[in-house]
Each structure stands twice: as structure tokens, then as C-alpha cells.
Amino acid sequence: MQLQSIEDIQQKHRHIYLSPHFDDAVLSCGGSIAMQTQINLQPLIITIFAAPPADGAALSAFAKQVQTSAGLGESGADAVARRREEDRAACEYIGADYLWLNYADAIYRGYDSGESLFGDINRNDLDLEETLAQVMLKIHELAPNAVIYAPLGVGHHVDHQLVTSAAARLINEKVNIKFYEDIPYVTKPNTLQTRQTELKISMEPEMNEVSFQLDYKLNATALYASQIAPLFKTEDVMRREITAYSKSIKPANAHIAIERFWAWDA
């Protein structure tokens, strides 16, 4: 079910996933989400940067390049509409409620190159980090018993960094925050360790076995058709890489598929 606003969040939402972009929560946590729906829980995916660019705003050459490389054309409004439809299909397939927030993707906020998109957060976005922290606190107030899942920021995409930093502010408020490993970035060697070192915070791992839910995750991921080529080149590669990574987390039991989450060790 699609929620229309934050005010629609209910206490039945005991597992709430903060997804910077339309595909991130399913890519990284789709097995856990499928498991929760299968045992009659009602997970909620909240996509943060889900808004189209402002009416009449001129897109940068880089934004157009990102869109066209994904087969989304040069219209920002059309591109976001297409990605929303993909998200709707994926969330409904996997059984999650979903909500789209009204913040624009980094490519519409002045990040105009690949280097800037995976670099430092622009000074203009520092207020946005504070705003997102307040949004997350409101989510916690509406569903105080919920676990809130946020990206760890592996790969250093600025939108992921912003959500990580905003979520980290809530730890002192005793909010139950768990951080997930950002796929596809975490599948690259040493990226997880690099990010954990960068954060300079001790974390404890928590693991969910998702062996029986892995196909649901892969099938839901495939519904984000525009993102397959930019992220993986082909659907077959996507399925192989996600499967291989999930089975590498506990190499002594290579037949077991795992999704790993991290809790700040206070």
C-alpha cells in the first residue's frame, strides 16, 4: 500500500527502511523485507530522494547523461515518474508499504559529475541533513517501537552519506537504528572496511538468514529495470553478484544467504 504522507505511518510498521533512492532498500534488504511480509509483519520502505526536479528547472548535462544512460530520457519529471512506477511494482511484489518523500535526487541538486556524486557533501546540503534528522525523529514518534534501517553509506554516494549522517543523529535519542550494507557498492573488495574506518565508530554485526527469500529479493530488484544496466550491466550479472555476496558473508556456510546489518556499539 502506498502511504501519502509521514502522518500515515502507524504503529503496525515495526520495520521501517530508509531508502535514499527508489531501489536501495530492496537491493540491500529485500530478503529481510520479504521475510517480514511472510510472517505477517508490515515493513515500510520510505524513499527519501523521490521528488522530480523543480518545475522549469534546467537539468545539467550530467543529470541528462545519468538519465539517458538508464534509458529514462532527458525529462526529469518523466524519469522520476518512470522510477516511481518501478518502485511501486517492486514494493507491491515484495509486499511492503511504501512512501515517497519530496526531496530531489543529488543529480538535481547541483552535483554535476561522477566525482562530485561520490565525493564530499556540498555545503548547501548541510541544512538538508538536519531536516532529514527531524523527519526521522518524526517517524520514530509515530512508530516508537519500530526498528529503523538506514544505509551505512558504503560507496560514498552523497545521498547515502546524508541519510547515514541524519540517522546517526538519532542514536543519542535512543532510536533503534540499524545500518544496512549498500548494494552494489559493498560487493567491491574492501569498501565495507573503508567505510567503517571512515566513520570511526564501533559497530556490532547482526545477521538475517534469507536463503528462502533470496529469489524474492532478486525478482524485486529486477523490477527496477532502468537501474540494471547502470549498476550491473545485465540482469544475469545482478543475480550472480547479489547471490555471491550474500553467500560470502558466512563463507563456512557458503550455501546460506545472509543480509548483514550493523548497530552502533555504544
Order of alpha helices (4+ residues) and beta strands (2+ residues): beta-alpha-beta-alpha-alpha-beta-alpha-alpha-beta-alpha-beta-alpha-beta-alpha-alpha-alpha-beta
